[in-house]
Amino acid sequence: MSSSFTPDELRQWQLALAEANRNNIWCHCRRCEAEWVASDEQGQCPQCGSDRVERIACWQFPDD
């Protein structure tokens, strides 16, 4: 697989994406319906312990 980025450009893009995600991951438990915002893609629901967690980066939602 080839990339159109140089290694340095790829690293910078990955860092920018990580910064955009910090304190910005909306999480939703598909078992107990809990919702929370986290800094990373959490693997388990803090309320029920389920691993059925949906994660969406908040910056992907359009501003109205």
Biopython code that builds the backbone (N, CA, C, O; Angstrom):
import numpy as np
from Bio.PDB.StructureBuilder import StructureBuilder

atoms = [
    (1, "MET", "N", (0.847, -1.175, 0.000)),
    (1, "MET", "CA", (0.000, 0.000, 0.000)),
    (1, "MET", "C", (0.892, 1.238, 0.000)),
    (1, "MET", "O", (1.776, 1.369, 0.847)),
    (2, "SER", "N", (0.664, 2.136, -0.941)),
    (2, "SER", "CA", (1.463, 3.349, -0.989)),
    (2, "SER", "C", (0.659, 4.512, -0.431)),
    (2, "SER", "O", (-0.572, 4.487, -0.417)),
    (3, "SER", "N", (1.368, 5.522, 0.024)),
    (3, "SER", "CA", (0.740, 6.690, 0.620)),
    (3, "SER", "C", (1.141, 7.918, -0.180)),
    (3, "SER", "O", (2.249, 7.985, -0.713)),
    (4, "SER", "N", (0.245, 8.882, -0.265)),
    (4, "SER", "CA", (0.585, 10.132, -0.927)),
    (4, "SER", "C", (1.276, 11.092, 0.043)),
    (4, "SER", "O", (1.695, 12.182, -0.347)),
    (5, "PHE", "N", (1.393, 10.679, 1.311)),
    (5, "PHE", "CA", (2.083, 11.479, 2.322)),
    (5, "PHE", "C", (3.531, 11.027, 2.457)),
    (5, "PHE", "O", (3.838, 9.845, 2.299)),
    (6, "THR", "N", (4.405, 11.961, 2.745)),
    (6, "THR", "CA", (5.747, 11.585, 3.167)),
    (6, "THR", "C", (5.628, 11.058, 4.596)),
    (6, "THR", "O", (4.618, 11.314, 5.251)),
    (7, "PRO", "N", (6.616, 10.339, 5.093)),
    (7, "PRO", "CA", (6.530, 9.864, 6.479)),
    (7, "PRO", "C", (6.299, 10.997, 7.481)),
    (7, "PRO", "O", (5.543, 10.828, 8.438)),
    (8, "ASP", "N", (6.941, 12.148, 7.270)),
    (8, "ASP", "CA", (6.756, 13.284, 8.187)),
    (8, "ASP", "C", (5.346, 13.858, 8.078)),
    (8, "ASP", "O", (4.733, 14.189, 9.092)),
    (9, "GLU", "N", (4.829, 13.978, 6.859)),
    (9, "GLU", "CA", (3.456, 14.475, 6.673)),
    (9, "GLU", "C", (2.439, 13.527, 7.310)),
    (9, "GLU", "O", (1.466, 13.974, 7.919)),
    (10, "LEU", "N", (2.661, 12.244, 7.170)),
    (10, "LEU", "CA", (1.767, 11.254, 7.774)),
    (10, "LEU", "C", (1.780, 11.384, 9.294)),
    (10, "LEU", "O", (0.725, 11.356, 9.928)),
    (11, "ARG", "N", (2.963, 11.526, 9.879)),
    (11, "ARG", "CA", (3.089, 11.690, 11.324)),
    (11, "ARG", "C", (2.362, 12.950, 11.791)),
    (11, "ARG", "O", (1.667, 12.924, 12.807)),
    (12, "GLN", "N", (2.518, 14.048, 11.058)),
    (12, "GLN", "CA", (1.851, 15.306, 11.411)),
    (12, "GLN", "C", (0.331, 15.159, 11.308)),
    (12, "GLN", "O", (-0.396, 15.670, 12.160)),
    (13, "TRP", "N", (-0.151, 14.474, 10.288)),
    (13, "TRP", "CA", (-1.593, 14.245, 10.124)),
    (13, "TRP", "C", (-2.126, 13.406, 11.273)),
    (13, "TRP", "O", (-3.191, 13.704, 11.815)),
    (14, "GLN", "N", (-1.397, 12.361, 11.653)),
    (14, "GLN", "CA", (-1.822, 11.501, 12.750)),
    (14, "GLN", "C", (-1.856, 12.264, 14.070)),
    (14, "GLN", "O", (-2.763, 12.061, 14.877)),
    (15, "LEU", "N", (-0.874, 13.143, 14.299)),
    (15, "LEU", "CA", (-0.863, 13.963, 15.513)),
    (15, "LEU", "C", (-2.033, 14.941, 15.531)),
    (15, "LEU", "O", (-2.651, 15.151, 16.575)),
    (16, "ALA", "N", (-2.341, 15.542, 14.379)),
    (16, "ALA", "CA", (-3.477, 16.481, 14.299)),
    (16, "ALA", "C", (-4.792, 15.757, 14.565)),
    (16, "ALA", "O", (-5.674, 16.297, 15.234)),
    (17, "LEU", "N", (-4.928, 14.550, 14.050)),
    (17, "LEU", "CA", (-6.136, 13.764, 14.288)),
    (17, "LEU", "C", (-6.257, 13.388, 15.760)),
    (17, "LEU", "O", (-7.348, 13.460, 16.326)),
    (18, "ALA", "N", (-5.164, 12.991, 16.384)),
    (18, "ALA", "CA", (-5.176, 12.651, 17.811)),
    (18, "ALA", "C", (-5.564, 13.870, 18.640)),
    (18, "ALA", "O", (-6.308, 13.743, 19.613)),
    (19, "GLU", "N", (-5.071, 15.046, 18.270)),
    (19, "GLU", "CA", (-5.420, 16.283, 18.999)),
    (19, "GLU", "C", (-6.901, 16.608, 18.831)),
    (19, "GLU", "O", (-7.552, 17.024, 19.790)),
    (20, "ALA", "N", (-7.437, 16.426, 17.637)),
    (20, "ALA", "CA", (-8.863, 16.692, 17.404)),
    (20, "ALA", "C", (-9.733, 15.750, 18.227)),
    (20, "ALA", "O", (-10.829, 16.127, 18.643)),
    (21, "ASN", "N", (-9.262, 14.533, 18.466)),
    (21, "ASN", "CA", (-10.032, 13.551, 19.227)),
    (21, "ASN", "C", (-9.957, 13.756, 20.735)),
    (21, "ASN", "O", (-10.811, 13.249, 21.463)),
    (22, "ARG", "N", (-8.939, 14.500, 21.229)),
    (22, "ARG", "CA", (-8.762, 14.634, 22.670)),
    (22, "ARG", "C", (-9.999, 15.279, 23.305)),
    (22, "ARG", "O", (-10.416, 16.368, 22.911)),
    (23, "ASN", "N", (-10.573, 14.594, 24.285)),
    (23, "ASN", "CA", (-11.807, 15.022, 24.958)),
    (23, "ASN", "C", (-12.944, 15.215, 23.962)),
    (23, "ASN", "O", (-13.783, 16.098, 24.138)),
    (24, "ASN", "N", (-12.974, 14.402, 22.933)),
    (24, "ASN", "CA", (-13.919, 14.639, 21.852)),
    (24, "ASN", "C", (-14.464, 13.363, 21.219)),
    (24, "ASN", "O", (-14.910, 13.402, 20.072)),
    (25, "ILE", "N", (-14.444, 12.237, 21.925)),
    (25, "ILE", "CA", (-14.996, 10.992, 21.390)),
    (25, "ILE", "C", (-16.334, 10.741, 22.082)),
    (25, "ILE", "O", (-16.378, 10.498, 23.288)),
    (26, "TRP", "N", (-17.413, 10.800, 21.323)),
    (26, "TRP", "CA", (-18.738, 10.492, 21.870)),
    (26, "TRP", "C", (-18.876, 8.981, 21.926)),
    (26, "TRP", "O", (-18.671, 8.293, 20.926)),
    (27, "CYS", "N", (-19.224, 8.467, 23.098)),
    (27, "CYS", "CA", (-19.362, 7.030, 23.300)),
    (27, "CYS", "C", (-20.803, 6.717, 23.695)),
    (27, "CYS", "O", (-21.428, 7.459, 24.452)),
    (28, "HIS", "N", (-21.309, 5.626, 23.178)),
    (28, "HIS", "CA", (-22.691, 5.203, 23.456)),
    (28, "HIS", "C", (-22.695, 3.697, 23.679)),
    (28, "HIS", "O", (-22.231, 2.934, 22.832)),
    (29, "CYS", "N", (-23.226, 3.274, 24.830)),
    (29, "CYS", "CA", (-23.320, 1.853, 25.130)),
    (29, "CYS", "C", (-24.583, 1.303, 24.488)),
    (29, "CYS", "O", (-25.684, 1.796, 24.730)),
    (30, "ARG", "N", (-24.412, 0.296, 23.683)),
    (30, "ARG", "CA", (-25.566, -0.300, 22.999)),
    (30, "ARG", "C", (-26.353, -1.237, 23.908)),
    (30, "ARG", "O", (-27.441, -1.685, 23.547)),
    (31, "ARG", "N", (-25.808, -1.534, 25.085)),
    (31, "ARG", "CA", (-26.532, -2.410, 26.007)),
    (31, "ARG", "C", (-27.384, -1.616, 26.991)),
    (31, "ARG", "O", (-28.574, -1.899, 27.130)),
    (32, "CYS", "N", (-26.801, -0.619, 27.685)),
    (32, "CYS", "CA", (-27.558, 0.121, 28.704)),
    (32, "CYS", "C", (-27.923, 1.535, 28.268)),
    (32, "CYS", "O", (-28.574, 2.262, 29.019)),
    (33, "GLU", "N", (-27.508, 1.943, 27.046)),
    (33, "GLU", "CA", (-27.827, 3.256, 26.473)),
    (33, "GLU", "C", (-27.091, 4.422, 27.139)),
    (33, "GLU", "O", (-27.444, 5.577, 26.903)),
    (34, "ALA", "N", (-26.078, 4.147, 27.961)),
    (34, "ALA", "CA", (-25.291, 5.236, 28.561)),
    (34, "ALA", "C", (-24.558, 5.993, 27.463)),
    (34, "ALA", "O", (-24.200, 5.419, 26.434)),
    (35, "GLU", "N", (-24.338, 7.287, 27.688)),
    (35, "GLU", "CA", (-23.588, 8.137, 26.761)),
    (35, "GLU", "C", (-22.561, 8.929, 27.550)),
    (35, "GLU", "O", (-22.835, 9.359, 28.670)),
    (36, "TRP", "N", (-21.375, 9.127, 26.975)),
    (36, "TRP", "CA", (-20.345, 9.924, 27.615)),
    (36, "TRP", "C", (-19.355, 10.375, 26.557)),
    (36, "TRP", "O", (-19.343, 9.850, 25.444)),
    (37, "VAL", "N", (-18.527, 11.344, 26.906)),
    (37, "VAL", "CA", (-17.482, 11.848, 26.017)),
    (37, "VAL", "C", (-16.147, 11.480, 26.647)),
    (37, "VAL", "O", (-15.949, 11.660, 27.849)),
    (38, "ALA", "N", (-15.235, 10.966, 25.833)),
    (38, "ALA", "CA", (-13.941, 10.507, 26.320)),
    (38, "ALA", "C", (-12.827, 11.039, 25.422)),
    (38, "ALA", "O", (-13.083, 11.627, 24.371)),
    (39, "SER", "N", (-11.600, 10.825, 25.852)),
    (39, "SER", "CA", (-10.431, 11.237, 25.071)),
    (39, "SER", "C", (-9.888, 10.131, 24.195)),
    (39, "SER", "O", (-9.039, 10.372, 23.337)),
    (40, "ASP", "N", (-10.376, 8.910, 24.407)),
    (40, "ASP", "CA", (-9.905, 7.793, 23.605)),
    (40, "ASP", "C", (-11.079, 6.850, 23.340)),
    (40, "ASP", "O", (-12.171, 7.027, 23.878)),
    (41, "GLU", "N", (-10.835, 5.875, 22.524)),
    (41, "GLU", "CA", (-11.894, 4.925, 22.185)),
    (41, "GLU", "C", (-12.003, 3.879, 23.283)),
    (41, "GLU", "O", (-11.392, 2.813, 23.209)),
    (42, "GLN", "N", (-12.777, 4.195, 24.285)),
    (42, "GLN", "CA", (-12.912, 3.324, 25.444)),
    (42, "GLN", "C", (-13.505, 1.982, 25.043)),
    (42, "GLN", "O", (-14.401, 1.903, 24.203)),
    (43, "GLY", "N", (-12.986, 0.933, 25.664)),
    (43, "GLY", "CA", (-13.396, -0.409, 25.306)),
    (43, "GLY", "C", (-14.605, -0.922, 26.053)),
    (43, "GLY", "O", (-15.269, -1.850, 25.592)),
    (44, "GLN", "N", (-14.908, -0.326, 27.217)),
    (44, "GLN", "CA", (-16.018, -0.820, 28.015)),
    (44, "GLN", "C", (-16.849, 0.331, 28.554)),
    (44, "GLN", "O", (-16.345, 1.427, 28.803)),
    (45, "CYS", "N", (-18.122, 0.058, 28.727)),
    (45, "CYS", "CA", (-19.036, 1.029, 29.314)),
    (45, "CYS", "C", (-18.726, 1.170, 30.808)),
    (45, "CYS", "O", (-18.608, 0.163, 31.506)),
    (46, "PRO", "N", (-18.593, 2.399, 31.308)),
    (46, "PRO", "CA", (-18.303, 2.576, 32.730)),
    (46, "PRO", "C", (-19.500, 2.232, 33.631)),
    (46, "PRO", "O", (-19.325, 2.029, 34.832)),
    (47, "GLN", "N", (-20.700, 2.166, 33.067)),
    (47, "GLN", "CA", (-21.880, 1.866, 33.879)),
    (47, "GLN", "C", (-22.162, 0.378, 33.979)),
    (47, "GLN", "O", (-22.421, -0.131, 35.070)),
    (48, "CYS", "N", (-22.114, -0.333, 32.847)),
    (48, "CYS", "CA", (-22.505, -1.747, 32.886)),
    (48, "CYS", "C", (-21.376, -2.703, 32.515)),
    (48, "CYS", "O", (-21.522, -3.916, 32.670)),
    (49, "GLY", "N", (-20.251, -2.176, 32.026)),
    (49, "GLY", "CA", (-19.111, -3.013, 31.684)),
    (49, "GLY", "C", (-19.172, -3.660, 30.309)),
    (49, "GLY", "O", (-18.263, -4.402, 29.937)),
    (50, "SER", "N", (-20.228, -3.392, 29.549)),
    (50, "SER", "CA", (-20.379, -3.979, 28.226)),
    (50, "SER", "C", (-19.275, -3.496, 27.285)),
    (50, "SER", "O", (-18.789, -2.371, 27.403)),
    (51, "ASP", "N", (-18.887, -4.370, 26.345)),
    (51, "ASP", "CA", (-17.933, -3.960, 25.323)),
    (51, "ASP", "C", (-18.644, -3.561, 24.028)),
    (51, "ASP", "O", (-17.996, -3.338, 23.005)),
    (52, "ARG", "N", (-19.957, -3.472, 24.074)),
    (52, "ARG", "CA", (-20.749, -3.048, 22.903)),
    (52, "ARG", "C", (-20.869, -1.523, 22.904)),
    (52, "ARG", "O", (-21.954, -0.974, 23.099)),
    (53, "VAL", "N", (-19.745, -0.853, 22.685)),
    (53, "VAL", "CA", (-19.677, 0.609, 22.757)),
    (53, "VAL", "C", (-19.484, 1.170, 21.357)),
    (53, "VAL", "O", (-18.561, 0.784, 20.638)),
    (54, "GLU", "N", (-20.364, 2.082, 20.984)),
    (54, "GLU", "CA", (-20.246, 2.810, 19.709)),
    (54, "GLU", "C", (-19.421, 4.060, 19.980)),
    (54, "GLU", "O", (-19.607, 4.713, 21.006)),
    (55, "ARG", "N", (-18.514, 4.398, 19.073)),
    (55, "ARG", "CA", (-17.650, 5.563, 19.252)),
    (55, "ARG", "C", (-17.669, 6.416, 17.985)),
    (55, "ARG", "O", (-17.500, 5.910, 16.875)),
    (56, "ILE", "N", (-17.875, 7.701, 18.171)),
    (56, "ILE", "CA", (-17.856, 8.623, 17.030)),
    (56, "ILE", "C", (-17.089, 9.872, 17.464)),
    (56, "ILE", "O", (-17.371, 10.442, 18.518)),
    (57, "ALA", "N", (-16.119, 10.297, 16.649)),
    (57, "ALA", "CA", (-15.382, 11.531, 16.946)),
    (57, "ALA", "C", (-16.344, 12.710, 16.826)),
    (57, "ALA", "O", (-17.000, 12.882, 15.799)),
    (58, "CYS", "N", (-16.423, 13.517, 17.876)),
    (58, "CYS", "CA", (-17.378, 14.637, 17.907)),
    (58, "CYS", "C", (-17.130, 15.631, 16.783)),
    (58, "CYS", "O", (-18.072, 16.262, 16.304)),
    (59, "TRP", "N", (-15.877, 15.785, 16.351)),
    (59, "TRP", "CA", (-15.606, 16.745, 15.291)),
    (59, "TRP", "C", (-16.227, 16.314, 13.970)),
    (59, "TRP", "O", (-16.249, 17.097, 13.019)),
    (60, "GLN", "N", (-16.732, 15.088, 13.890)),
    (60, "GLN", "CA", (-17.390, 14.630, 12.671)),
    (60, "GLN", "C", (-18.843, 15.114, 12.581)),
    (60, "GLN", "O", (-19.449, 15.055, 11.511)),
    (61, "PHE", "N", (-19.405, 15.594, 13.704)),
    (61, "PHE", "CA", (-20.772, 16.113, 13.684)),
    (61, "PHE", "C", (-20.747, 17.536, 13.136)),
    (61, "PHE", "O", (-19.908, 18.337, 13.550)),
    (62, "PRO", "N", (-21.641, 17.861, 12.222)),
    (62, "PRO", "CA", (-21.643, 19.237, 11.674)),
    (62, "PRO", "C", (-22.143, 20.248, 12.722)),
    (62, "PRO", "O", (-23.007, 19.935, 13.541)),
    (63, "ASP", "N", (-21.591, 21.439, 12.675)),
    (63, "ASP", "CA", (-22.069, 22.534, 13.519)),
    (63, "ASP", "C", (-23.281, 23.172, 12.863)),
    (63, "ASP", "O", (-23.282, 23.439, 11.662)),
    (64, "ASP", "N", (-24.293, 23.410, 13.647)),
    (64, "ASP", "CA", (-25.498, 24.065, 13.113)),
    (64, "ASP", "C", (-25.502, 25.532, 13.425)),
    (64, "ASP", "O", (-26.438, 26.240, 13.052)),
]
sb = StructureBuilder()
sb.init_structure("model")
sb.init_model(0)
sb.init_chain("A")
sb.init_seg("    ")
for serial, (resi, resn, name, xyz) in enumerate(atoms, 1):
    if name == "N":
        sb.init_residue(resn, " ", resi, " ")
    sb.init_atom(name, np.array(xyz, "f"), 0.0, 1.0, " ", f" {name:<3s}", serial, name[0])
structure = sb.get_structure()
